[in-house]
Structure formats: structure tokens, C-alpha cells
Amino acid sequence: MSEKEKEENPKWETTQGYLKVNDLSKNNNEISKEDEKFLRNLPNFDEDILKECTGIDLSKKTVKITIDGKDIQISKDAFENIKKQFMESK
């Protein structure tokens, strides 16, 4: 634990630490293909358990798009539908 973490958690000595919360809600685009392959090759790998524990959903592919300077994530299916409609309107 860092000194700051010790100051913020005064009972750390009694409890021998503290519960650190990390934001693991990444999408599959933030995981390299190499990491995804590694995860999928683990013995007894289960996508549902991975999603429940980490928030990482490998089954849904998403695309990051920028609209008015803001990045948003949409499903790959939604992206393909928008792309198709855009191409048809040209």
C-alpha cells in the first residue's frame, strides 16, 4: 500500500490491508487480440464468468465512433447498419 492509501484507510493495520476497487469495465476493443486469444485458451474458460467478474464482454464486438468530438461505443452490428444506410444514401 502506498502512504496515501494508508492515510485514506486508517484501519489498514487492523484489517491487514483494504479492499481496492478497480474499474475493470473494459470492452473487447481495449483488449489486444493476443490477450483475447490467451484468455480464450485458458482451461475451462467461460465468457459469462469473465464478464461477471471483470465486465469484459468478448462476445459483443463494439466499434468506437466520434460524433461532435465525443467518443461513443456502439455494437458492430449497429455500426454496419449505419454504414449501409450511409452508403445507400450517396
C-alpha positions in Angstrom: 0.0 0.0 0.0 1.2 3.5 -0.7 1.4 6.1 2.1 -1.6 7.9 0.6 -3.7 4.6 0.7 -2.6 4.1 4.3 -3.8 7.6 5.2 -7.1 7.1 3.4 -7.6 3.7 5.1 -6.7 4.2 8.8 -7.8 0.7 9.8 -5.4 -0.9 7.3 -3.2 -2.3 10.1 -6.1 -4.0 11.8 -7.5 -5.4 8.6 -4.1 -6.1 7.1 -5.0 -4.1 4.1 -8.1 -2.8 2.4 -10.4 -3.6 -0.5 -9.2 -1.8 -3.5 -11.8 -1.2 -6.2 -10.6 -1.1 -9.8 -12.6 -0.1 -12.9 -12.4 -3.2 -15.0 -15.4 -2.5 -17.2 -13.4 -2.5 -20.4 -14.9 -3.5 -23.7 -13.3 -6.0 -26.0 -11.7 -3.3 -28.1 -9.4 -2.4 -25.2 -8.0 -6.0 -25.1 -5.4 -6.9 -27.6 -6.1 -9.8 -29.9 -3.2 -11.6 -28.2 -4.8 -11.1 -24.8 -8.1 -12.3 -26.1 -6.6 -15.4 -27.6 -4.7 -16.0 -24.3 -8.0 -15.8 -22.3 -9.9 -18.0 -24.7 -7.2 -20.7 -24.5 -7.3 -20.9 -20.7 -8.5 -24.2 -19.4 -12.3 -24.1 -18.6 -12.5 -20.5 -20.0 -16.1 -19.2 -19.8 -17.1 -15.9 -21.4 -20.0 -15.4 -18.9 -17.8 -15.8 -15.9 -15.2 -13.4 -17.4 -18.0 -10.8 -18.0 -19.4 -11.3 -14.5 -16.0 -10.8 -12.8 -14.5 -8.1 -14.9 -17.2 -6.6 -17.1 -15.2 -7.6 -20.2 -17.6 -9.0 -22.8 -15.8 -10.8 -25.5 -19.0 -11.9 -27.2 -20.1 -8.5 -28.3 -17.9 -6.7 -30.7 -18.1 -2.9 -30.4 -16.9 0.0 -32.5 -15.7 3.3 -31.2 -17.0 6.3 -33.2 -16.6 10.0 -32.7 -19.6 12.3 -33.0 -19.2 16.1 -32.4 -15.8 15.4 -30.7 -17.2 12.8 -28.3 -16.3 9.1 -28.5 -19.1 6.6 -28.1 -19.2 2.8 -28.3 -21.8 1.1 -30.5 -22.2 -2.6 -31.4 -20.6 -3.7 -34.6 -24.0 -4.7 -35.9 -25.3 -1.2 -35.4 -22.2 0.3 -37.0 -22.7 -1.9 -40.1 -26.3 -0.9 -40.3 -25.4 2.8 -40.1 -22.6 2.3 -42.6 -25.0 0.5 -45.0 -27.6 3.3 -44.7 -25.0 5.9 -45.3 -23.6 4.2 -48.4 -27.2 3.8 -49.8 -27.9 7.5 -49.4 -25.0 8.5 -51.5 
